[in-house]
């Protein structure tokens, strides 16, 4: 997946828990059944970013947990 944009964001969960901060990543990728590029956006908390901060043009791989939430981000070599 290729990073084409990002936005810093934070929110407080509906249960009134501690504020969560992170980035919303805007991504493109080749996907079967799609003419051109598929586009998606995902939220990744600072904790899950684990020190990585996105740069435009980065190629990344997302790992998901069993609940369908992003669990980790891996920066791929250019």
Buried (B, 14 or more C-beta within 10 A) or exposed (E): BBBBEBEEEEEEEEEEEEEBEBBEBBBBBEEEEEEEEBEEEBBBBBEBBEEBEBEEEBBBEBEEEEEEEBEBBEEEEE
